[in-house]
Amino acid sequence: MFRRSFAVLLLIAVATAANTSAVPATAVPASAVLAAVAAGAKTLRIATAFDPNSLDPHAQALLYHTRIVSQIYESLVSRDQKFALEPQLATSWQQLSPALWRFKLRPNVVFHDNTPFAADDAIFSLLRARAPTSQREFQLRGLATVRKVDNLTIDCELSAPDAVFPDKLLLVAMMSKAWSEHHGVERPQDYNGKQETYAVRNANGTGPFMLVSYEPDVKTVLDANPKWWGRATMSGNVDRVEYSVIKADATRLAALASGQVDLVLDPPFQDVARLQQDPKVHLVQVIGMGTQYLTFDQSRDELLNSDVKGRNPFKDLRVRRAVAQAIDVDLIVTKVLRGQAGSTGSLFSPLVTGYVPELDKHLAFDPAAARAALKEAGYPDGFAVTLDCVNVTFREQVCQAAAAMLTQVGIRTQLQSSPSPLFFPKLSQANTSFVEFGWTPQADPFPSLLGLLHTYGAHGAGIFNPGRYSNPKLDQLIDAIGVEPDLAKRTAMTGDALRLIAADMPFIPLYRLKLTWAMRTGVTVVQWPNDVLELRWVHVD
């Protein structure tokens, strides 16, 4: 009875959300359009629900920020079309000793302001990314010093051996030291503190695309970089890219149908089946490597947003298990996400080294067991709590469904939805009692384990640990993984860490999305499982 009636409510909620509208994005000036046409330029118009919120490449480590910033700024390493690690601004690297790596830098590279990229810029950028206000600091834990060997060679000395250090440099952007000093942005923007700096709205990278304009929550425009070092091998043909922020699902699809945009990065799930039958639309899909999950405040003795006084229910494993048992993830996947995801019990996907297959099954939906666990933990009448969620349509709908299911077993859950500029600072400052979040890891598990699950502390430890979960045994394992030189042992230790996480349940993994991009026919892309579109490979007829 519960499943049938609740499924109807979910379908009504999804249908209602699909009929919302958005404020139209500001139009490109007519002069710019005429100039592009006269030059025979190929323009790619992208609609997305999200704004990057900043163009400082070290200020955030969020998907919506990365999608744009990584087209402007490059790192020492990147990934190829098959998602394998490849050289970018470093042409090669060598482990000279267990704790010393040498990187040869790419010659004849210039920034968008035509100044050359060299060792001083690489050193500056790596040190900038380690600053306390950087959200990339967690990737560089263990980097002790960076030394200049010559103008195109740097040595990275580590505090301990690291067999996979180059992997950690992915998305650690290289910036111009001179440009940063000239504009007073030697340190990353304090995003949580709502700091405004020159690097927030301006950019100067070495990447295949250059910033033309950035209107927050409206539009970002990029032009192809004619002096990009990789242009001769660039398989794409796009000269201009316009990212328009269109928050409402129905409005984004209407823009695609009317020809106002060429590509939608986040089509609503309820429309995917219809889009697959539309001859004017082409879809690409891949199983994402990210996981959406719930996590809890486990540090405070009393929750910020609850009717329980003098205690924190989420410190009790029985309560955390009750949360997992109260949520019918398979029903949510079927009804809310329209089958465009898969339920999971694992924080990491099969694309992450150390993945443990047996952990991938979500704990069985069992509301009776959830009620019994709450009673055993001393909450026979349940308790009230606020669930924080970002105001992304599908995530709000999942949170609404989960809140209703939790309320059915006695965890009276009030949903609080916030826009990303409010939500993400609240999360990183640990000002939440109960939160839905998503994380896309790198192939190397260590940065994610350090950033998400380590006790909060220096050098990026626990920077994305909003519940300030702390487990000394897990900390020891994570620290050991970071310095283990034997890759087989390192993989086994990662499996041990994931089993410990599954047993202690600081996070409740929910589902892994099937990533879908919708585009008009004539647009060809390469799709990565991290949901980032690489513009250098986009071809437009």
PyMOL commands that set and color helices and strands:
alter all, ss='L'
color gray80, all
select helices_A, chain A and resi 2-17+30-38+63-72+119-129+137-140+165-169+177-182+198-201+231-233+249-257+269-276+313-315+317-326+329-335+357-359+367-376+393-408+420-428+446-453+472-483+487-504+535-537
alter helices_A, ss='H'
color red, helices_A
select strands_A, chain A and resi 43-48+77-79+85-87+90-97+100-105+143-150+153-158+209-215+219-224+240-245+263-264+281-287+291-296+341-343+383-390+411-418+434-439+507-520+523-524+539-540
alter strands_A, ss='S'
color yellow, strands_A
deselect
rebuild
show_as cartoon
